[in-house]
Amino acid sequence: MSFFVQTEEGVIIDTTALPNEINLSFNAWGYNDGEIDKQIKFLFVVDKNSSLPLFFRYLPGNIY
């Protein structure tokens, strides 16, 4: 990553799909690892310089 970005400032954004078979109203169909599953997305924002978390939230999975 440091090859492309020459500054220490900024944020890192990660959205991770968490496939599951739990019967939750928040689950939604989503595409993950070449398959379509019921899932929840986890959004995580980290400060690049300090590595401290700035924001996190769970979202319904979706196909985009």
N, C-alpha and C positions, 0 to 999 in steps of 0.2 A: 504494500500500500504506500509506503514512503517513497517509492520510485515515482508514483503518479502525483502525489500531493507533497509539496515541499514545505508546508507550514505545519506548526504544531497546534494551531487553533482550529476549531470546528467541532462538529458532532458526528457520531457514528450512529446510524439507525439500523436496527435489525428487526425484521418481522419473521417469527418462527411459527410454523404450523404445528399444532399439537393435535394430531388425529386421536380420536377416542370413540368409544362405543357407549358412552354414558348418555342417558336419556335426559338431556338438558334442552330447554327452549332456546338457549343461546347458541347451540351447535348449528352450523350451517355447512352445506356441501362446499368442498374446496379441493383444489388440485394440489397434490403433494407427492413427490417422488414417482411421478409418472402414473399415479392412481388418483381417483376421485373418492374421497372419504368424508365422513362427518368430522368436523374439526373446529377448533378455536384457534385464532391467531393471537400471538403475543407480540406486542410492539414495545420495543425497548430503545431508549435514546440515551447515549452516554457521551459525556464531555471528552473529547479526544485528548486534551492536555492533561487533565487530572484523573481520567478514567472513572469519574464518579457518575452514578446514574442521575439523569435529569428528569426522566419521565418514563412511565410504563403504563400499559393498558392492555386489557384483553379485548378482542374484537371477534365478531362472528367470522368463521372461515368463509371464503368466497372464491369464485373462479374469476380471474382477471387476466 
